[in-house]
Amino acid sequence: MWKRQQNKQPPFKAGKNGAPSGGISKRKKVNPQRFKIQALGKIWTPPPAVKEKILNDILKIPYKAPENMQNKWDKNNKKWKKEPRKEPGHLLKQGIKFSSQEEFTSHLKSEKKNKNVDKKRKLEDVSSPPPHTGALNPAFNDSMQDTPNGKKEEDISTTDSVHHRLKKDKLKELLASTPVNKPIEIEPLEPPVPIKLTIKEKRKRKEARKKTIFDVAKERLSTARFRYLNELMYTQTSAQSFKMFQEDSSLFEAYMEGYKKAAGAWTKDPLDVIIAYVKKTPKTTVVADMGCGDARLARSVKRTVHSFDIASTAPGVVQCDMSNVPLPNESVDLVVFCLALMGTNIKDFLLEASRILKEEGIIKIAELESRIPKNDLDFIKSFGRFGFKLKWKNTKERFFVYYDFIKEREPNSRNNLPHIELKPCLYKKR
């Protein structure tokens, strides 16, 4: 337990004739927190570490340090800190050597001062050079000559009034012998001349930026045309769409133009995800791209890719119905449906994919999130009736979902297969 200190009032100091000399003497300052700590110590014995922290932080009383340590008050942090006690011969243990007695005394003086403060040297005599312990410079030498009396006398003809050991001639020779690198002359850059446009030119630029009524109407018409064609392809069979685009090929061109504008606003194109997947497959992989569009998948990978669509707008694209493609049975390792399950006869697409896929081949689907129900268990089970098993899915992406199904077997009978329907993309009437 900590002992309570008794603070007794000091006696009166007697002055002349026994009178008090100015009253009570000054009492020693006592930290009021000490009494709280002492009262607490009667009911609780703190560990040594806690006791040391209380003494340092609250009472600022130096804790009794071990014999090999010493206490020092840190003015910056305002607390006591421990430092190793400097024993006799500690400089020799550190391996510090001094060339002269003056250097040793200056080192002792610098230790007493704060090491973090930069010391400024004040020279009483400007003509006296600072002491140095480096190697001799050829520009300097002892210009003091021996006299008959044994004392050295300064040679005034070869010295300077300030630096009495400097030989000017020798220094000039050294400076003349050292090569001087001429600085590279860089021509200053001329400030750009501001282009002053006339009022007519400014008006022309503003008019060029503005879209005419004809351009705005054309864009709206193309957007409306794309939406109309898109709704038709979702709400009719693939055979009807194939016949429609066969009769008028310009319709598919208008559809593709609107599709590219819509795809430009997407944060992530699902076809890029499929391209990255195909690049990781073996080089012998044979791919069937259903609803290929402009056949970007075939141009992006070095694999055998068969591109099919209901209209051909790019070289290498075979125009056909997705429910009947010109490929032999079990000739493909991978079938891709990237936003291509369009139509009311998705059942026929899956049967055709099962026909051309090899055993353990993969069918990869990328579709709009809005078309797949939130509870996709029924959607996955319906693929199982066609002989496919879910291998991987990703429904955490924004706007799009991805499914990989592996072919395990052939479908048992076409009559008992379920009818698969996905939500069509319908637009608000304006």
Secondary structure, DSSP 8 states (H G I E B T S, - for coil): -------------B-GGG-BSSSS-------THHHHHHHHHHH----HHHHHHHIIIII-------TTEEEEEETTTTEEEEEE---TTHHHHHT---SSHHHHHHHHHHHHS-TTS------S-TTS-----S---TTB---EEE-TTS-EEE-GGG--SS-TTB-HHHHHHHHHHS--------------------HHHHHHHHHHHS--HHHHHHHHHHHHHHHHHHHHHHHS-HHHHHHHHHH-HHHHHHHHHHHHHHHHT-SS-HHHHHHHHHHTS-TT-EEEEET-TTTHHHHHSSSEEEEEESS--STTEEE--TTS-S--TT-EEEEEEES---SS-HHHHHHHHHHHEEEEEEEEEEEETTTS-SSTHHHHHHHHHTTEEEEEEE--SSSEEEEEEEE-S--S-STT--------------
